[in-house]
Amino acid sequence: MITTPSLRRFAFAALLAAASGAFAQAQPAAKPYEPQVGQEGKDVVWVPTPQALVDRMLDLAKVTSQDYVMDLGSGDGRTVITAVKRGARATGIEYNPDMVELSKRNAEKEGVGAKAEFRKADLFETDFSQASVITMFLLPDINLRLRPKILDMKPGTRVVSNTFTMGEWEADETGTVAESSGYYRTALLWIVPAKVEGTWKSVQGDLDLKQAFQKLAGTVKTPTGAVALNGKLKGDQISFTAGGAEYSGRVNGNTIEGTLKASGRTSPWKATRG
C-alpha cells in the first residue's frame, strides 16, 4: 500500500522525469565539430593542404604499399587517408582531440576507418623513427626543431613538406601543383642521408669525407698526394668524383661497397670507416 507522502514523492519524480525528457527533446542536436581555417593550434594555425598537393607530396615520396607514412600535424586526416588508399600503412599525429575525432570520422566516410590510425599526441614527444615516409605542413622553425630527429632516422627515409623548408638543408626535389589561390602549392622532398663524415680506409686511397647533409667534399689520399673530391648522398647511396675517377656505392654502417671507374676500367671498390 502506497502512503500519501510516498504517493507525493512518486508523483513528483514522474513529473520531473517527464519535464527532463521534454527539455532534452527541445534541445537542438549538437553540431558535429567543424574546424575553421586559421584556427589556433599548439604549434601552428590550421590550414588544410589542398588535395592536389597531398597527391603531389605522396607522388614525390613514391609512396607504395610497402611504406609506413606518418603525418606530423595531421589536421583533418586527408594525407593519412590518401596514403592508406594507396595501400600504405599510415598514422596521423595531431594534438587537437577534436581534430583527431574528425579525422576518424572522415576515414570512416572514405571507407578506410579500420586502416587509418590517428593519435592525439605532441609531435615533439612522438617516436616516428619507424616511418619510411614523413609528411608535414609545419612552419620553418618547427621543421628546424624536428630536423635533428629526422636526420637520425634510417638513411633513405623520405620527408615531404608542404611549402616550408628545412633551413640550409636543401630539398632533393620539389614539385608544384596548379592552385588558384597561389598559396601552398609546392611540395619539397628530402631523403635522409647516411652519416659518412670522417676517415675511411681503402686500398684505392684513403678518404677524408666532409658532409653537409647530402653534399660531400673532402679528399682521396693517393701515393702521389691528396685529390679533392666532390659528391653527394641519396639515402645510403654515395657517389663522388676525384681526379677523373668516379666512385659509387652503398653505405652500410661503417662500410662502403661499390665500383670505381677510372681510365676506362670498372673495378670493385670498398672502404671502411676508421
Phi and psi restraints in degrees (value plus and minus 20) as a CYANA .aco file:
   2 ILE   PHI    -111.9   -71.9
   2 ILE   PSI     102.8   142.8
   3 THR   PHI     -95.5   -55.5
   3 THR   PSI     147.2   187.2
   4 THR   PHI     -80.9   -40.9
   4 THR   PSI     -66.4   -26.4
   5 PRO   PHI     -80.7   -40.7
   5 PRO   PSI     -60.3   -20.3
   6 SER   PHI     -84.7   -44.7
   6 SER   PSI     -60.1   -20.1
   7 LEU   PHI     -82.9   -42.9
   7 LEU   PSI     -59.3   -19.3
   8 ARG   PHI     -84.9   -44.9
   8 ARG   PSI     -63.9   -23.9
   9 ARG   PHI     -82.9   -42.9
   9 ARG   PSI     -60.8   -20.8
  10 PHE   PHI     -82.4   -42.4
  10 PHE   PSI     -65.1   -25.1
  11 ALA   PHI     -83.6   -43.6
  11 ALA   PSI     -60.2   -20.2
  12 PHE   PHI     -85.0   -45.0
  12 PHE   PSI     -62.8   -22.8
  13 ALA   PHI     -83.0   -43.0
  13 ALA   PSI     -61.7   -21.7
  14 ALA   PHI     -83.5   -43.5
  14 ALA   PSI     -62.2   -22.2
  15 LEU   PHI     -83.2   -43.2
  15 LEU   PSI     -62.0   -22.0
  16 LEU   PHI     -84.2   -44.2
  16 LEU   PSI     -61.6   -21.6
  17 ALA   PHI     -84.4   -44.4
  17 ALA   PSI     -62.0   -22.0
  18 ALA   PHI     -84.5   -44.5
  18 ALA   PSI     -61.5   -21.5
  19 ALA   PHI     -85.2   -45.2
  19 ALA   PSI     -61.2   -21.2
  20 SER   PHI     -83.0   -43.0
  20 SER   PSI     -61.8   -21.8
  21 GLY   PHI     -84.0   -44.0
  21 GLY   PSI     -62.2   -22.2
  22 ALA   PHI     -84.5   -44.5
  22 ALA   PSI     -58.7   -18.7
  23 PHE   PHI     -84.7   -44.7
  23 PHE   PSI     -62.9   -22.9
  24 ALA   PHI     -82.9   -42.9
  24 ALA   PSI     -60.1   -20.1
  25 GLN   PHI     -87.9   -47.9
  25 GLN   PSI     -48.3    -8.3
  26 ALA   PHI     -96.7   -56.7
  26 ALA   PSI     -40.7    -0.7
  27 GLN   PHI     -96.5   -56.5
  27 GLN   PSI     115.7   155.7
  28 PRO   PHI     -87.6   -47.6
  28 PRO   PSI     127.3   167.3
  29 ALA   PHI     -82.5   -42.5
  29 ALA   PSI     120.5   160.5
  30 ALA   PHI     -82.8   -42.8
  30 ALA   PSI     114.6   154.6
  31 LYS   PHI     -95.0   -55.0
  31 LYS   PSI     121.7   161.7
  32 PRO   PHI     -80.0   -40.0
  32 PRO   PSI     128.7   168.7
  33 TYR   PHI     -82.5   -42.5
  33 TYR   PSI     110.7   150.7
  34 GLU   PHI    -146.2  -106.2
  34 GLU   PSI      92.3   132.3
  35 PRO   PHI     -89.4   -49.4
  35 PRO   PSI     132.0   172.0
  36 GLN   PHI    -130.6   -90.6
  36 GLN   PSI     110.9   150.9
  37 VAL   PHI     -76.9   -36.9
  37 VAL   PSI     108.2   148.2
  38 GLY   PHI      73.1   113.1
  38 GLY   PSI     -19.4    20.6
  39 GLN   PHI     -86.6   -46.6
  39 GLN   PSI     127.7   167.7
  40 GLU   PHI     -90.6   -50.6
  40 GLU   PSI     120.1   160.1
  41 GLY   PHI    -144.2  -104.2
  41 GLY   PSI    -193.1  -153.1
  42 LYS   PHI     -84.6   -44.6
  42 LYS   PSI     -65.5   -25.5
  43 ASP   PHI    -136.6   -96.6
  43 ASP   PSI     -46.3    -6.3
  44 VAL   PHI    -162.8  -122.8
  44 VAL   PSI     143.8   183.8
  45 VAL   PHI    -102.6   -62.6
  45 VAL   PSI     138.0   178.0
  46 TRP   PHI    -112.5   -72.5
  46 TRP   PSI     102.9   142.9
  47 VAL   PHI    -155.2  -115.2
  47 VAL   PSI     103.9   143.9
  48 PRO   PHI     -91.2   -51.2
  48 PRO   PSI     123.8   163.8
  49 THR   PHI     -98.6   -58.6
  49 THR   PSI     107.8   147.8
  50 PRO   PHI     -75.2   -35.2
  50 PRO   PSI     121.4   161.4
  51 GLN   PHI     -78.0   -38.0
  51 GLN   PSI     -56.0   -16.0
  52 ALA   PHI     -81.3   -41.3
  52 ALA   PSI     -55.8   -15.8
  53 LEU   PHI     -97.0   -57.0
  53 LEU   PSI     -54.0   -14.0
  54 VAL   PHI     -75.8   -35.8
  54 VAL   PSI     -67.2   -27.2
  55 ASP   PHI     -82.1   -42.1
  55 ASP   PSI     -60.6   -20.6
  56 ARG   PHI     -86.9   -46.9
  56 ARG   PSI     -59.5   -19.5
  57 MET   PHI     -82.3   -42.3
  57 MET   PSI     -64.9   -24.9
  58 LEU   PHI     -90.5   -50.5
  58 LEU   PSI     -50.5   -10.5
  59 ASP   PHI     -84.6   -44.6
  59 ASP   PSI     -65.2   -25.2
  60 LEU   PHI     -79.3   -39.3
  60 LEU   PSI     -59.8   -19.8
  61 ALA   PHI     -99.5   -59.5
  61 ALA   PSI     -26.3    13.7
  62 LYS   PHI      34.3    74.3
  62 LYS   PSI      29.0    69.0
  63 VAL   PHI     -87.3   -47.3
  63 VAL   PSI     111.7   151.7
  64 THR   PHI    -151.1  -111.1
  64 THR   PSI    -197.5  -157.5
  65 SER   PHI     -87.9   -47.9
  65 SER   PSI     -31.1     8.9
  66 GLN   PHI    -106.7   -66.7
  66 GLN   PSI     -24.4    15.6
  67 ASP   PHI    -115.4   -75.4
  67 ASP   PSI     134.6   174.6
  68 TYR   PHI    -136.9   -96.9
  68 TYR   PSI      90.0   130.0
  69 VAL   PHI    -118.6   -78.6
  69 VAL   PSI     112.9   152.9
  70 MET   PHI    -142.1  -102.1
  70 MET   PSI     104.5   144.5
  71 ASP   PHI    -121.5   -81.5
  71 ASP   PSI      97.8   137.8
  72 LEU   PHI    -111.6   -71.6
  72 LEU   PSI      92.2   132.2
  73 GLY   PHI      62.3   102.3
  73 GLY   PSI      44.7    84.7
  74 SER   PHI    -102.0   -62.0
  74 SER   PSI     -25.4    14.6
  75 GLY   PHI      35.4    75.4
  75 GLY   PSI    -145.2  -105.2
  76 ASP   PHI    -104.9   -64.9
  76 ASP   PSI     -15.7    24.3
  77 GLY   PHI      69.8   109.8
  77 GLY   PSI     -16.2    23.8
  78 ARG   PHI     -85.0   -45.0
  78 ARG   PSI     -53.8   -13.8
  79 THR   PHI     -89.3   -49.3
  79 THR   PSI     -63.5   -23.5
  80 VAL   PHI     -82.4   -42.4
  80 VAL   PSI     -65.6   -25.6
  81 ILE   PHI     -80.3   -40.3
  81 ILE   PSI     -63.0   -23.0
  82 THR   PHI     -85.9   -45.9
  82 THR   PSI     -60.5   -20.5
  83 ALA   PHI     -83.6   -43.6
  83 ALA   PSI     -61.9   -21.9
  84 VAL   PHI     -83.9   -43.9
  84 VAL   PSI     -58.5   -18.5
  85 LYS   PHI     -83.5   -43.5
  85 LYS   PSI     -42.9    -2.9
  86 ARG   PHI    -106.1   -66.1
  86 ARG   PSI     -18.3    21.7
  87 GLY   PHI      77.4   117.4
  87 GLY   PSI     -23.3    16.7
  88 ALA   PHI     -99.6   -59.6
  88 ALA   PSI     137.9   177.9
  89 ARG   PHI    -102.7   -62.7
  89 ARG   PSI     117.3   157.3
  90 ALA   PHI    -168.1  -128.1
  90 ALA   PSI     123.7   163.7
  91 THR   PHI    -153.8  -113.8
  91 THR   PSI     117.0   157.0
  92 GLY   PHI    -126.9   -86.9
  92 GLY   PSI     115.8   155.8
  93 ILE   PHI    -128.8   -88.8
  93 ILE   PSI      98.6   138.6
  94 GLU   PHI    -163.0  -123.0
  94 GLU   PSI     112.6   152.6
  95 TYR   PHI    -101.2   -61.2
  95 TYR   PSI     -50.9   -10.9
  96 ASN   PHI    -100.5   -60.5
  96 ASN   PSI      94.8   134.8
  97 PRO   PHI     -83.5   -43.5
  97 PRO   PSI     -50.8   -10.8
  98 ASP   PHI     -85.4   -45.4
  98 ASP   PSI     -58.7   -18.7
  99 MET   PHI     -88.4   -48.4
  99 MET   PSI     -54.8   -14.8
 100 VAL   PHI     -81.8   -41.8
 100 VAL   PSI     -66.5   -26.5
 101 GLU   PHI     -86.6   -46.6
 101 GLU   PSI     -57.9   -17.9
 102 LEU   PHI     -81.0   -41.0
 102 LEU   PSI     -62.8   -22.8
 103 SER   PHI     -80.0   -40.0
 103 SER   PSI     -62.3   -22.3
 104 LYS   PHI     -83.1   -43.1
 104 LYS   PSI     -61.2   -21.2
 105 ARG   PHI     -85.6   -45.6
 105 ARG   PSI     -61.1   -21.1
 106 ASN   PHI     -83.1   -43.1
 106 ASN   PSI     -59.3   -19.3
 107 ALA   PHI     -85.1   -45.1
 107 ALA   PSI     -59.6   -19.6
 108 GLU   PHI     -82.4   -42.4
 108 GLU   PSI     -63.9   -23.9
 109 LYS   PHI     -81.3   -41.3
 109 LYS   PSI     -52.8   -12.8
 110 GLU   PHI    -108.6   -68.6
 110 GLU   PSI     -17.4    22.6
 111 GLY   PHI      58.7    98.7
 111 GLY   PSI      -1.9    38.1
 112 VAL   PHI    -145.0  -105.0
 112 VAL   PSI       2.6    42.6
 113 GLY   PHI     -79.4   -39.4
 113 GLY   PSI     -51.0   -11.0
 114 ALA   PHI     -99.1   -59.1
 114 ALA   PSI     -35.1     4.9
 115 LYS   PHI    -130.5   -90.5
 115 LYS   PSI     -46.5    -6.5
 116 ALA   PHI    -106.7   -66.7
 116 ALA   PSI     108.2   148.2
 117 GLU   PHI    -129.7   -89.7
 117 GLU   PSI     118.0   158.0
 118 PHE   PHI    -152.4  -112.4
 118 PHE   PSI     112.6   152.6
 119 ARG   PHI    -141.4  -101.4
 119 ARG   PSI     116.0   156.0
 120 LYS   PHI    -103.1   -63.1
 120 LYS   PSI      87.8   127.8
 121 ALA   PHI    -180.0  -140.0
 121 ALA   PSI     140.2   180.2
 122 ASP   PHI    -106.8   -66.8
 122 ASP   PSI     103.3   143.3
 123 LEU   PHI     -84.1   -44.1
 123 LEU   PSI     -43.3    -3.3
 124 PHE   PHI     -98.2   -58.2
 124 PHE   PSI     -33.9     6.1
 125 GLU   PHI    -131.4   -91.4
 125 GLU   PSI      -9.0    31.0
 126 THR   PHI    -119.3   -79.3
 126 THR   PSI     117.4   157.4
 127 ASP   PHI    -107.7   -67.7
 127 ASP   PSI      88.8   128.8
 128 PHE   PHI    -134.2   -94.2
 128 PHE   PSI       3.0    43.0
 129 SER   PHI     -87.0   -47.0
 129 SER   PSI     -39.8     0.2
 130 GLN   PHI    -107.1   -67.1
 130 GLN   PSI     -26.9    13.1
 131 ALA   PHI     -91.3   -51.3
 131 ALA   PSI     126.7   166.7
 132 SER   PHI    -117.8   -77.8
 132 SER   PSI     -38.0     2.0
 133 VAL   PHI    -158.2  -118.2
 133 VAL   PSI     112.0   152.0
 134 ILE   PHI    -133.9   -93.9
 134 ILE   PSI     110.7   150.7
 135 THR   PHI    -140.0  -100.0
 135 THR   PSI     130.0   170.0
 136 MET   PHI    -184.2  -144.2
 136 MET   PSI     133.1   173.1
 137 PHE   PHI    -154.6  -114.6
 137 PHE   PSI      59.1    99.1
 138 LEU   PHI    -145.2  -105.2
 138 LEU   PSI     146.0   186.0
 139 LEU   PHI     -96.7   -56.7
 139 LEU   PSI     137.9   177.9
 140 PRO   PHI     -74.5   -34.5
 140 PRO   PSI     -59.4   -19.4
 141 ASP   PHI     -88.2   -48.2
 141 ASP   PSI     -51.8   -11.8
 142 ILE   PHI     -90.0   -50.0
 142 ILE   PSI     -62.0   -22.0
 143 ASN   PHI     -77.0   -37.0
 143 ASN   PSI     -62.3   -22.3
 144 LEU   PHI     -87.2   -47.2
 144 LEU   PSI     -55.6   -15.6
 145 ARG   PHI     -87.2   -47.2
 145 ARG   PSI     -51.8   -11.8
 146 LEU   PHI    -104.6   -64.6
 146 LEU   PSI     -38.1     1.9
 147 ARG   PHI     -76.4   -36.4
 147 ARG   PSI     -65.2   -25.2
 148 PRO   PHI     -78.9   -38.9
 148 PRO   PSI     -60.2   -20.2
 149 LYS   PHI     -86.2   -46.2
 149 LYS   PSI     -58.4   -18.4
 150 ILE   PHI     -87.4   -47.4
 150 ILE   PSI     -61.1   -21.1
 151 LEU   PHI     -87.9   -47.9
 151 LEU   PSI     -37.3     2.7
 152 ASP   PHI    -106.6   -66.6
 152 ASP   PSI     -22.3    17.7
 153 MET   PHI     -95.3   -55.3
 153 MET   PSI     150.7   190.7
 154 LYS   PHI     -79.2   -39.2
 154 LYS   PSI     111.2   151.2
 155 PRO   PHI     -73.8   -33.8
 155 PRO   PSI     116.2   156.2
 156 GLY   PHI      80.3   120.3
 156 GLY   PSI     -32.8     7.2
 157 THR   PHI     -79.2   -39.2
 157 THR   PSI     114.8   154.8
 158 ARG   PHI    -119.3   -79.3
 158 ARG   PSI     116.7   156.7
 159 VAL   PHI    -145.8  -105.8
 159 VAL   PSI     105.9   145.9
 160 VAL   PHI    -144.7  -104.7
 160 VAL   PSI     111.4   151.4
 161 SER   PHI    -141.0  -101.0
 161 SER   PSI     121.6   161.6
 162 ASN   PHI    -101.0   -61.0
 162 ASN   PSI      90.3   130.3
 163 THR   PHI      54.9    94.9
 163 THR   PSI     -67.5   -27.5
 164 PHE   PHI    -113.2   -73.2
 164 PHE   PSI     127.7   167.7
 165 THR   PHI    -114.5   -74.5
 165 THR   PSI    -197.0  -157.0
 166 MET   PHI    -139.0   -99.0
 166 MET   PSI      18.7    58.7
 167 GLY   PHI      47.3    87.3
 167 GLY   PSI    -154.8  -114.8
 168 GLU   PHI     -96.4   -56.4
 168 GLU   PSI     -26.2    13.8
 169 TRP   PHI     -97.4   -57.4
 169 TRP   PSI      80.5   120.5
 170 GLU   PHI     -92.2   -52.2
 170 GLU   PSI     126.0   166.0
 171 ALA   PHI     -87.2   -47.2
 171 ALA   PSI     125.0   165.0
 172 ASP   PHI     -96.6   -56.6
 172 ASP   PSI     -46.9    -6.9
 173 GLU   PHI    -179.5  -139.5
 173 GLU   PSI     130.3   170.3
 174 THR   PHI    -151.2  -111.2
 174 THR   PSI     138.3   178.3
 175 GLY   PHI    -168.0  -128.0
 175 GLY   PSI     131.7   171.7
 176 THR   PHI    -148.7  -108.7
 176 THR   PSI     142.0   182.0
 177 VAL   PHI    -151.3  -111.3
 177 VAL   PSI     136.4   176.4
 178 ALA   PHI     -98.0   -58.0
 178 ALA   PSI      97.4   137.4
 179 GLU   PHI    -151.9  -111.9
 179 GLU   PSI     101.6   141.6
 180 SER   PHI     -77.4   -37.4
 180 SER   PSI     -54.6   -14.6
 181 SER   PHI     -94.4   -54.4
 181 SER   PSI     -40.4    -0.4
 182 GLY   PHI      65.6   105.6
 182 GLY   PSI     -22.6    17.4
 183 TYR   PHI    -130.0   -90.0
 183 TYR   PSI     133.8   173.8
 184 TYR   PHI      31.0    71.0
 184 TYR   PSI      38.0    78.0
 185 ARG   PHI    -149.6  -109.6
 185 ARG   PSI      -7.9    32.1
 186 THR   PHI    -136.3   -96.3
 186 THR   PSI     110.6   150.6
 187 ALA   PHI    -128.3   -88.3
 187 ALA   PSI     117.2   157.2
 188 LEU   PHI    -141.7  -101.7
 188 LEU   PSI     113.0   153.0
 189 LEU   PHI    -136.1   -96.1
 189 LEU   PSI     112.0   152.0
 190 TRP   PHI    -140.4  -100.4
 190 TRP   PSI     123.8   163.8
 191 ILE   PHI    -134.6   -94.6
 191 ILE   PSI      99.6   139.6
 192 VAL   PHI     -79.9   -39.9
 192 VAL   PSI     101.1   141.1
 193 PRO   PHI    -105.6   -65.6
 193 PRO   PSI     131.4   171.4
 194 ALA   PHI     -83.8   -43.8
 194 ALA   PSI     136.1   176.1
 195 LYS   PHI    -116.0   -76.0
 195 LYS   PSI      92.9   132.9
 196 VAL   PHI    -143.7  -103.7
 196 VAL   PSI     -21.5    18.5
 197 GLU   PHI     -80.0   -40.0
 197 GLU   PSI     117.4   157.4
 198 GLY   PHI     115.6   155.6
 198 GLY   PSI    -187.8  -147.8
 199 THR   PHI    -120.1   -80.1
 199 THR   PSI     113.2   153.2
 200 TRP   PHI    -144.4  -104.4
 200 TRP   PSI     116.3   156.3
 201 LYS   PHI    -113.3   -73.3
 201 LYS   PSI     115.3   155.3
 202 SER   PHI    -171.7  -131.7
 202 SER   PSI     124.2   164.2
 203 VAL   PHI     -80.4   -40.4
 203 VAL   PSI     -56.3   -16.3
 204 GLN   PHI     -97.9   -57.9
 204 GLN   PSI     -26.3    13.7
 205 GLY   PHI     118.2   158.2
 205 GLY   PSI     107.3   147.3
 206 ASP   PHI     -85.2   -45.2
 206 ASP   PSI     129.0   169.0
 207 LEU   PHI    -130.8   -90.8
 207 LEU   PSI     122.4   162.4
 208 ASP   PHI    -141.0  -101.0
 208 ASP   PSI      80.8   120.8
 209 LEU   PHI    -118.5   -78.5
 209 LEU   PSI     113.2   153.2
 210 LYS   PHI    -133.8   -93.8
 210 LYS   PSI     110.9   150.9
 211 GLN   PHI    -142.7  -102.7
 211 GLN   PSI     111.7   151.7
 212 ALA   PHI    -145.0  -105.0
 212 ALA   PSI      69.6   109.6
 213 PHE   PHI      40.4    80.4
 213 PHE   PSI    -134.7   -94.7
 214 GLN   PHI    -112.5   -72.5
 214 GLN   PSI     -18.5    21.5
 215 LYS   PHI    -119.7   -79.7
 215 LYS   PSI     121.4   161.4
 216 LEU   PHI    -142.4  -102.4
 216 LEU   PSI     124.3   164.3
 217 ALA   PHI    -163.0  -123.0
 217 ALA   PSI    -199.5  -159.5
 218 GLY   PHI     113.6   153.6
 218 GLY   PSI    -172.9  -132.9
 219 THR   PHI    -163.0  -123.0
 219 THR   PSI     135.2   175.2
 220 VAL   PHI    -130.7   -90.7
 220 VAL   PSI     104.3   144.3
 221 LYS   PHI    -110.7   -70.7
 221 LYS   PSI     100.3   140.3
 222 THR   PHI    -138.0   -98.0
 222 THR   PSI     150.5   190.5
 223 PRO   PHI     -78.3   -38.3
 223 PRO   PSI     -44.6    -4.6
 224 THR   PHI    -117.8   -77.8
 224 THR   PSI     -19.9    20.1
 225 GLY   PHI     114.0   154.0
 225 GLY   PSI     158.9   198.9
 226 ALA   PHI    -107.0   -67.0
 226 ALA   PSI     115.5   155.5
 227 VAL   PHI    -136.4   -96.4
 227 VAL   PSI     111.7   151.7
 228 ALA   PHI     -87.6   -47.6
 228 ALA   PSI     122.8   162.8
 229 LEU   PHI    -141.2  -101.2
 229 LEU   PSI     137.0   177.0
 230 ASN   PHI    -164.8  -124.8
 230 ASN   PSI     109.6   149.6
 231 GLY   PHI    -185.5  -145.5
 231 GLY   PSI    -184.7  -144.7
 232 LYS   PHI    -173.8  -133.8
 232 LYS   PSI     146.2   186.2
 233 LEU   PHI    -141.9  -101.9
 233 LEU   PSI     122.7   162.7
 234 LYS   PHI    -150.3  -110.3
 234 LYS   PSI      71.4   111.4
 235 GLY   PHI      48.4    88.4
 235 GLY   PSI    -142.1  -102.1
 236 ASP   PHI    -116.7   -76.7
 236 ASP   PSI     -11.8    28.2
 237 GLN   PHI    -113.3   -73.3
 237 GLN   PSI     105.5   145.5
 238 ILE   PHI    -136.8   -96.8
 238 ILE   PSI     122.9   162.9
 239 SER   PHI    -170.5  -130.5
 239 SER   PSI     120.1   160.1
 240 PHE   PHI    -179.5  -139.5
 240 PHE   PSI     141.6   181.6
 241 THR   PHI    -139.0   -99.0
 241 THR   PSI     127.9   167.9
 242 ALA   PHI    -174.4  -134.4
 242 ALA   PSI      99.4   139.4
 243 GLY   PHI      37.4    77.4
 243 GLY   PSI      16.3    56.3
 244 GLY   PHI      65.9   105.9
 244 GLY   PSI     -28.8    11.2
 245 ALA   PHI    -112.8   -72.8
 245 ALA   PSI     124.9   164.9
 246 GLU   PHI    -132.7   -92.7
 246 GLU   PSI     100.9   140.9
 247 TYR   PHI    -127.8   -87.8
 247 TYR   PSI     120.1   160.1
 248 SER   PHI    -169.6  -129.6
 248 SER   PSI     132.5   172.5
 249 GLY   PHI     157.5   197.5
 249 GLY   PSI    -194.8  -154.8
 250 ARG   PHI    -139.4   -99.4
 250 ARG   PSI     112.9   152.9
 251 VAL   PHI    -108.7   -68.7
 251 VAL   PSI     108.0   148.0
 252 ASN   PHI    -152.7  -112.7
 252 ASN   PSI      68.7   108.7
 253 GLY   PHI      45.8    85.8
 253 GLY   PSI    -132.7   -92.7
 254 ASN   PHI    -122.0   -82.0
 254 ASN   PSI       1.8    41.8
 255 THR   PHI    -152.6  -112.6
 255 THR   PSI     120.2   160.2
 256 ILE   PHI    -142.6  -102.6
 256 ILE   PSI     110.1   150.1
 257 GLU   PHI    -151.6  -111.6
 257 GLU   PSI     117.5   157.5
 258 GLY   PHI    -196.1  -156.1
 258 GLY   PSI    -163.0  -123.0
 259 THR   PHI    -150.1  -110.1
 259 THR   PSI     135.3   175.3
 260 LEU   PHI    -144.6  -104.6
 260 LEU   PSI     104.8   144.8
 261 LYS   PHI    -129.7   -89.7
 261 LYS   PSI     100.4   140.4
 262 ALA   PHI    -173.9  -133.9
 262 ALA   PSI     117.9   157.9
 263 SER   PHI      34.4    74.4
 263 SER   PSI      17.4    57.4
 264 GLY   PHI      57.6    97.6
 264 GLY   PSI     -14.2    25.8
 265 ARG   PHI    -139.6   -99.6
 265 ARG   PSI     128.0   168.0
 266 THR   PHI    -137.0   -97.0
 266 THR   PSI     111.0   151.0
 267 SER   PHI    -160.0  -120.0
 267 SER   PSI     137.3   177.3
 268 PRO   PHI     -83.8   -43.8
 268 PRO   PSI     130.8   170.8
 269 TRP   PHI    -162.3  -122.3
 269 TRP   PSI     117.4   157.4
 270 LYS   PHI    -163.0  -123.0
 270 LYS   PSI     122.1   162.1
 271 ALA   PHI    -159.1  -119.1
 271 ALA   PSI     127.2   167.2
 272 THR   PHI    -145.9  -105.9
 272 THR   PSI     121.2   161.2
 273 ARG   PHI     -92.7   -52.7
 273 ARG   PSI     117.7   157.7
